[in-house]
Amino acid sequence: MNEETRGTLVFDRKKPDTYGDAHPKALLKVIQEDGDYLKPLASQHVVSCDQFDRNKVLQLFRLAAKYESNPERFSSPLQGKVLISAFYEPSTRTRLSFESAWHRLGGDIMSITDRSTTGIAKGERLQDVAEMFNNYGDCVVLRDVRQESVHEMIRSLRIPIINAGNGIDEHPTQALSDLYAIFKWCPGLITGEHAPIRIGIIGRPNKMRTVRSLLKTLAIFPEAFAEVVVIHDSSEEDCFSPDQRQRLEQQGLKISTSTSLDERLPELDVIYINAIAWVGDTYESYGQKFALTADSPLKKDAIILHPLARGDELSPELDGTLHNWYFSQARGAVFMRMALLTCLSQRAERVMDVV
């Protein structure tokens, strides 16, 4: 491969900061540490992005950046703690990301990856499963195709649970990881030293939990985004859930919509693309007519995010370009989840004062 491909620089693997991996220490400089904002997360369930405000998010990102900047220094905050990793819907990145995060902090894991191997397959109620989890672990991470499952378990749980995706509803830790990647790429968005950016979100907010949760998270920092362009392949009525857009705009987001990807790409600073929505026990694909390739009219310094796994909507041709931030996005998710798990497990005080 030549040093340039269709006008876009390829990776220089000797300089990792040049391909979607800005040093997280930049966030440590712009976010002043204040652990008091993280204290309310102790032993709390995490079900929705609605639970987070600006201060909680920024302090989580600071703790994540501390972990990412010096991961070898933090290997025991969760020693003696047990995570129950219950994934009743197929997952690779999210499950391994959570389990990697817990292991890196010194904890132990019990993993369930198949509903048919549990008492649920014999008709056991989720409330009863939750009672057993209380006895076996210190925290639960749950992914389920049913939106109601996480809420049903909460009724009996006395240990914190994290929603790792419940049907088409939400995926809060994915959205936090997405915003963590954006702020690492441009820390000036936090301080106001950088002009607000335009972000394009390719997908359906009413069908895709990643898109729904990301929009909620962006709305916590509306001043950082000059415009949020939702690019979709449906009618306006089929794009948003009832009142969804109205609530986001009331929080300060400036939202526009488009059905033409290439028409809007030249003005976008960040492009977030997804094509998969889980519905019941299977998935549906949306927006197949939209695809990002090396020939797409991207701004020279635009970055691409994707929750992964990808399909034809994101060409591997872009993997070797400066636009690729989706791999860094996935890597950073481990450290963001490390920060959240530390707080839920009431161990944040062990790391807050460590430089």
C-alpha positions, 0 to 999 in steps of 0.5 A, a space after each residue: 500500500 502506498 503512503 497515501 490511499 485515495 488522498 487519505 493517510 495510511 497508518 504509521 504503526 510506529 506512531 499509534 497516536 496518528 491512527 485513532 488513539 489520541 492519548 487519554 492523558 489529554 482528558 486528565 488535563 481538562 477534567 478536574 478530579 472530583 470523586 464526590 460526583 461518583 459516590 452516588 453510583 455506588 451499588 446502583 443499577 445502570 439501566 438507561 443513559 437517563 441516569 447520567 448527568 454532566 458531572 457523573 459522565 466527566 468524572 467517569 471519563 477522567 477515571 477511564 482516562 486514568 486507567 487507560 493512561 497507566 493500566 499496569 498500575 491498577 490491577 487489584 481494585 476489584 480483588 475478591 469481587 465476583 462478576 456474573 456475566 449473563 449474556 442471553 443474546 449473542 455478543 462478542 465485543 460487549 461481553 469480552 469488554 466487560 470481562 476484560 475490564 473486570 479481570 484487569 481490576 483483579 476480580 473473578 468472573 462467572 459467565 453465562 452465554 446460553 439461556 438454554 443452559 440455565 433454569 430459565 429454559 425450564 421456566 424459572 422466573 427471572 426474579 428467582 434467578 436474581 435471588 440466586 445472583 445475590 448469593 453468588 456475585 457482587 455485580 451482574 452484567 445482563 444482555 437479553 433480547 427482551 426489553 423487560 428482563 433487566 427490569 424484572 431482575 431489579 425487583 429481586 436484586 440486592 447487587 448492582 446490575 448493568 444493562 448491556 443491551 435489552 432488545 431495541 431499548 438501550 445500551 448505556 455503556 456503549 453510548 458512554 464509550 462512544 462519547 469517551 472516544 469523541 472527547 478523547 479525539 477532541 478534548 476541547 469540546 469539553 472546555 469550549 475551546 473547540 468550536 461545536 462539531 457536526 456529527 452524523 448518525 447513520 441509523 434509526 433512533 427508534 429501532 437501534 439501541 446504540 443510536 437511541 442511547 448515543 443520542 441521549 448521551 449527546 444531549 447531556 452535552 448539547 453545547 458541544 454539537 452544532 448539529 446532529 444529522 440523523 441519516 436514515 432510509 425511512 420516512 420521518 414518521 418511521 425514524 423516531 419514536 413518539 416524542 423522542 426527537 422532541 425530548 432531545 431537542 428540548 435538552 438542547 440538541 439541534 437535530 436535522 434528518 437526511 436520506 442522502 449520505 454523500 450529500 451530508 458527508 463533506 460537512 460532518 466531523 464525526 460519522 457514527 454508522 450502524 446497520 443492525 437492530 436486535 428484534 426478538 431472537 434475531 436481528 434486522 438490518 437497516 440502511 443497507 443503501 448507506 456505506 462508507 468506503 475509501 471513495 466516500 466524500 469525507 472531510 480530511 480530518 473526519 473520524 468514523 465510529 461504529 459499535 461493531 460488528 460491522 457489515 458491508 456498511 463500513 468498508 475495510 478499506 478505511 481501516 488503514 486511514 486516519 478516519 478509523 476511530 472505531 477500533 480505538 472506540 472499542 479499546 477505550 470501552 474497556 477502560 470506560 467500563 473499568 471506571 463504571 464497574 469500580 464505582 458500582 462496586 464501591 471501590 472508587 476511593 481506592 483509585 481516586 487519589 492515585 496519580 
